[in-house]
Amino acid sequence: MGIGRGGDRPLIIEVAINGARNAAANPHVPLTGEDIVRSADASMRAGAAILHAHAGMPVVGAGGHHDPEVYLEAFARILELHPGALLYPTLPGGGPGTQMSRRLAHACALADRGLLGMVPVDPGTMNYGAVAADGAPPGHAAVYQTTYEDVAWAMACARDRNLPCTLSAFEPGFVRLAEAYRLAGKLPAGSIVKLEFSAGRRLFGLKPTPRGLDAWLELFDHERFAWMVTLRDGDPSRGLAQWAIERGGHVRVGIEDYGGPRTPRNEELVAEIAEIGRRCGRRPARPAEVLAVLEAATPQHSQIHG
């Protein structure tokens, strides 16, 4: 079953509810445990099936370590309200000296408690920065690093726990590596690749235009690999979401990513994408069916050629 054509397939909507945003950026950003649960519940009722959350507090510890305890209660309560929803936490930043085993330690702990829905992997390394407000280009030495060894460790972690990966592709090589795993039959079942667009000053990804989307889709077999678009510092409801939905893709939204004049709630952003999907003939996927949708969209490579 491919995912690149047809308008009758379920639309998977992911909501990234907070990220590094604070109340000054958006007064509706959920940061406390109670607020995270409330926002997640409203977003799921509006049509989301995958939820990405930061803990609402700074990273705990050095060297890419994050504390799982700050997620446990919120994730457990969300799953009580919406069984089958796929939840996953932030992936702490990587750089020289960091180890994937530490960066994903909190995710592994959540998996051991039955609270993790997906393993987050950013399959590549890039310079990380943004153009300043006055137009000056960055001059720092910050690098966001995920080595081939890191990716292999994360993929094995997901396969061992029978969990899918959510693969954020910030640059073209990230997608090509993800596709290499699919072609080698080493991609965890139900995985999805996220095509990252940027509308702001951050220096990664492609522009959110039809040509930009088509350029991403040239890099992998989008008929046999589930994919989703993400627009950082922008609003995908203003074109990108519809182009992706019409081509068979899925959409991520949320306060973490949003950039624009409004200060929307997460459920409002989800509802906008759900409405675009309905106009395109695609209903929001229910949490309980998302894994089946993803596994059908990305069949194991051995099945393709078997």
Beta strands, then each sheet from edge to edge (+ up, - down):
strand 1: 13-16
strand 2: 50-53
strand 3: 86-89
strand 4: 119-121
strand 5: 126-127
strand 6: 143-144
strand 7: 165-169
strand 8: 192-198
strand 9: 227-232
strand 10: 250-253
sheet 1: 3+ 2+ 1+ 10+ 9+ 8+ 7+ 4+
sheet 2: 5+ 6-
end
